Amino acid sequence: MHKKSIILFLGIIFSTLNYGQKKDQVLLTINDSPVYRSEFKRVYLKNIDLVKDESQKDIDEYLELFINYKLKLEEARAQGLDKKESYIKELEGYRKQLSSGYLTDTKASDALVREAYDRLQERVNASHILINVRPDALPKDTLAAYQKITEARNKIINGEEFKKIAVAYSQDPSVKRNNGDLGWFSAFRMVYPFEEASFTTEVGEVSEPFRTRFGYHIVKVNKKEKSLGEVTVAHIMVAFNKGRTEEQAEQRIKEIQTQLKANTSFESLAKQYSDDRNTAVKGGKINRFGQGALNSESFEKVAFALKEKGELSQPVKTKYGWHIVKLIEKHPPKTFDEQKAELTQRIKKDSRSKLITESFINSLKDKYGLQKNEKAISYFKKTVPTTIFSEKWNIPTNDANLKKSVFKIGDENFSYLDFANFIQSKATRKTNMKDVKVFVEKNYEDYESEKLLQYYEEHLEQDNQDFANVISEYRDGLLLFDLMESKIWNAAKSDSIGLQKYYESKKDAYIQNESYKVVKSSSSDETLMDKVKQMIEKGIPMSDIKKEVNQSDANKVLFTEEIVEKGVDELADKLSGKVGEIFNLKENNYITLVKVMEIIPARTKTFEETKGKVINDFQEDLEKKWLNELRKKYSVDLNQKTLKQIKKELSI
């Protein structure tokens, strides 16, 4: 499990929030530190549905876990782990990461999610023309680019061919090979302003000029069509690997195809012979997917081309191997609710997220009553020298104006001098700006936004209870992780002598059950399988049987060798445990004969074979002994009366 997941799990189970306890009954005290009834009830009710172990739903059992957790936190603080620089730094990192989800306009986000969903229901085929212009270009260069793209559009509107004008005007390097044609795309494939123009322009029409970070564009929409939705298919894959060439894989898939033509169960063949083990156990079934979801265009093309349920493809080659694909079901596009969470995450990483940020900044301006300070902007436009782009600006610190306030957020004041230093820091970075007035305007907006977000984030726990809850879970979880890592996990891994002694004392717990080396032969042809069985019973070697029954391309028998373990493999539990035993399996119309070739006796696993489990068991043993020590080290006083009331309230 990833460290972040462990921290969240540890913290969410028994997170503690300092709400400022009102008159609340004390459930227990640990070293005179009170733990209140309301806290225990809250965490119990919050987590009861997550607990799969029925014993932990028992109030007394859960209380023991709760006390153990509190004891560990007490010990962590006693060791000063909450004062460690690494702990403080890591917690701040998580806080920064978590707070980002609260620094957004949810209404604007929801609107963009809905828009993205609607656009994913279709695809657009479009062509475009680009005139390059940098985001920080001078006004005269911006105007020149706009006039040029407008000139190109006017020629197209007046009847000239789009391709001809694209070749003549477009500064997109790809125009030489595609004449401006971009092919098919859907939402998220282009920068947002380009997507917006493409989806809002009618088929056959040319958009008005619009700007992206690359420059000015016009787009002509050639076609629009509904998306194909998704499909669910199953497949049997014969992979290319070190032991099998592409030719051998192709021959194998053809053998399997022969079996399928003889009405052999697709699912049975997939379970036994598909090299995609993740899907083989499900009869070859792959989770539903849409266009572009898989890393194999050839596989997708075949899957979407299948028309009827149960229809089988011809063998298809991908970079992974040879496949036979079976159509299980065609699905219409996912519902909005099904895609909402995924789309929300995609939008956060997309250029349209700037719209959400702008909306959120505006809401913060309203929240803190911030007004644009035109006087301050005017002052800096007159004061900042044009040489700031080439050399350091000597800020006139003796100017009384620098003591004035640019704006105030909450109880924090930001002065002209603060803003001057901000401008200075931006000017020292690489920039192609030449116009001081534009530079001041842009930096005022950036400074205002930066300080609004910074102030809100710093006061987030006071403003947002949900965030306060989450950060508390991480705070306790991270503290407990550090304690467990140092006291239990690392100790168990590094104590090689202790591990070896533990293994020696618990050898009976690490047994390799009796296992069987078997040969399986399978086919849907009962007559052929009867022949195979007779030959096996006569003691004819398997290699000779294979040559005998697989002489032609029809009705081939598939052979494989496996080792199965009692108590682990279902097949092994069905065997009587005798060498030479022949076991008959039948699923649908598919027959499998299993012959036991060798019995591998039960034995004690070596330390190296079972080291992972030994470490896990050793850790549990260490933790149990350590908790007993903590119970002795710290006093725990339980208020039985309060506990009784809790049980009554929870109807336990």
Secondary structure by P-SEA (a helix, b strand, c coil): ccaaaaaaaaaaacccccccccccccccccccccccaaaaaaaaaaccccccccccccaaaaaaaaaaaaaaaaaaaaacccccaaaaaaaaaaaaaaaccccccaaaaaaaaaaaaaaacbbbbbcbbbbbbcccccaaaaaaaaaaaaaaaaaaaacccaaaaaaacccccccccccccccccccccccaaaaaaaaaccccccccccccccccbbbbbccccccccbbbbccccccccccccaaaaaaaaaaaaaaaaacccaaaaaacccccccccccccccccccccccccaaaaaaaaacccccccccccccccccbbbbbccccccccccccaaaaaaaaaacccaaaaaaaaaaaaaaaacccccaaaaaaaaacccccccccccccccccccccccccccccccccaaaaaaaaaaaaacccccccaaaaaaaaaaaaaaaaaaaaaaaacccccaaaaaaaaaaaaaaaaaaaaaaccaaaaaaaaaaaaaaaaaccccccccccccbbbbbcccaaaaaaaaaaaaacccaaaaaaaaaccccbbbbbbccccccccccccccccccccbbbbbbcccbbbbbbbcccccbbbbccccaaaaaaaaaaaaaaaaaaaaaaaabbbbbcaaaaaaaaaaacc
